[in-house]
Amino acid sequence: MSVGDAGLSARAAQVLYAYARAVDEGDIEALRTFDPGAPDQTAPDQTAPDQTTQTRLVIGQYSDSLREVDGQLRFSHKRITVERVVAIPAGTSEYAGVPPVPAGTTIR
């Protein structure tokens, strides 16, 4: 694949979007698909953070390198420089004055 590949940017953007979504959702199985050669993690790494007590805002910079493996882009290097982490108390529906929306509800 050459650097001038017209679809390369779009493919890379799709990988980065899917990765960010998996991180946001705490989806460990999805995260494993980005680097199938990564060692299996222990139970603490498989537990999503408790989103009911606080939200963490992580501020920093990312520098990722991707490689093609069996026709799919995978991370070859992932560098994250964390500059600051801010713990934010979780919001509640009472605070916002908005009742909770039942699961499966479509908002238009």
Buried (B, 14 or more C-beta within 10 A) or exposed (E): EEEEEEEBEEBEEEBBEBBEEBEEEEBEEBBBEBEEEEEEEEEEEEEEEEEEEEEEEEEEEEEBEBEEEEEEBBBEEEEEEEEEEEEEEEEEEEEEEEEEEEEEEEEE
